[in-house]
Amino acid sequence: MKRLDLIFGERELDPMLEILETAQVPGYTVMKHVTGRGPERVVSEDMEFTGLGANAHVIVFCEEELIDKLRENINSILGYYGGVAYVSEATPL
């Protein structure tokens, strides 16, 4: 089993979830208003008041074949709007 972590601008959340739904992922977790420090080395506190610039973090657990099916569409959104995607091994307890 694989774990897919997606972090991207919150305004792209609906198109990203549509990609996941179309691929029929078994489920996902969405965390909104995610903040952190990236290459710009800045953590913005403005998003606490306005939501502008806020990120979303989506986590998906699925089989590797599904990741391969998602890859192109996810990369098209991330390539245009920005964000990151990481795939790692996931072992159930």
N, C-alpha and C positions, 0 to 999 in steps of 0.2 A: 504494500500500500504506500501511496505517496501523500505528502502534504504540500499543498500549493498555497503560498502566501503572496497576496497581491496588495500593494500599497500604492495609491494613486489619488488624484484630486477627487474630492467628494462629488463634484459636479458631473463626473463621468461614471458615477455609481450605477445609474439605471442602464446605460448601454453595456457595462461590464456584467451586471446581473442577467441581462438578456442573453449574453453570450453563454453564460453558465447554464441558464435554463434551457436554451436551445440544444446544448450538448447533453442535457439531462444528467447533470451531476447529481449525486445522491443527496446532497445537502451542502450548506455553507454557513459560515458565521460572518456577520458584518459588524464591524466596530466603526462608528462614525466619530468625527472630530478628533482624529489621531494626530498627534504632533510629535516632532522629534528633530534630530539634527542630521542633515545630509551634507552633501558636498559644499553647500553654500555656508555651512557652519553657523547657521542662524536658526534659532527657535523663536517663531513669532508668537507673541502673546495676544496679538490683535484678534486672532480667530476665536478667542474665548468670548468676545463680545459680538462679533459680526458673523462668524462662520466663514468669512472670506479667506480663501487659501487653505481651508481645512482639508485634511486627507481622510480617506477611508482605508480600512484594513479588512480584507476579505480572506478567510481561511477556508480551504476546501480539502477534504480527505477523499481520495478516490484512487482507482487503479491507474497504472502508468499509461495504458492505452487511451484513457480519457484525457490525460494531460497532453498526449501527442495530438489529439483531436482539437484541443483548445488552443494550442500554442500559437498558431498563425493569427487567429482573431484577437487574442489577448495582446500579442506583440504589436498589432496594428494600432490598437488604442494607446498602448504605452509609448509606442514610437512617435505618435502624433502629439499626445497631450502630456506625456511624461509619466513617471512612476517606475516601480520596480516589481519584478516577479521572481520568486525563488521556489524551487522544488527541492524537497528533502525527503528522506525515508521516514516513514511513520510506522511504528510497531504498536499495535493495540496492547493494553495491559493484560 
